[in-house]
Amino acid sequence: MQIVKDNGPITGEHIADRLKLTRATLRPDLAILTMAGYLDARPRVGYFYTGKTGAQLLTENLNKIYVREYQSMPVVVNESISVYDAIVTVFLEDVGTLYVVDEHSHLVGVLSRKDLLRASIGKQELSALPVNIIMTRMPNITYCEKDDLLIEVAKKLIDKQIDSMPVVKSTDQGLEVTGRITKTNITKAFVALVEGEL
């Protein structure tokens, strides 16, 4: 990188000569530096230093990751099921949040572990209490769409202090749940980014 910084634009052959290596030996390293964004290459001109810091490159890469690439399957329940059945579903599906839909499969509520815990502490009969009594309702539901940037969704999760968000598709009748984004999904994306998979 220092050779390119001091002498750019410079061809791969000239870099190889300075390092007393073959062009073939150097090719993978130059490809990695170019893909990482530290160097840029122009045909018949050579390599040149982009001048971007690690933080700038990380920001650029974060702004290329979309919800659709990391969303997972949502766990959806009908608004008429009981709190008891919702608790069982949370355990069986191993999730922290359930998305509640109406008879037309449109999003009407969100049930978090906190909602279910709060209901179970009371003296209500959980098998007789419908989830629509305790769920968070529209318009208080935070949601995203598949074409939203993952970093923006991460900021919303932090700001709202929630663990997950439904991914929705707007229809004429309402919002259809097509996926979910959780803190785990976002962590996977950031690990992949650091490990160079993105």
Secondary structure, 3 states (H helix, E strand, C coil): CHHHHHHCCECHHHHHHHHCCCHHHHHHHHHHHHHHCCEEEECCCEEEECCCCHHHHHHHHHCCCEHHHHCECCCEEECCCEHHHHHHHHHHHCCCEEEEECCCCEEEEEEEHHHHHHHHHCCCCCCCCEHHHCCEECCCCCCECCCCEHHHHHHHHHHHCCCEEEEEEECCCCEEEEEEEEHHHHHHHHHHHHCCCC
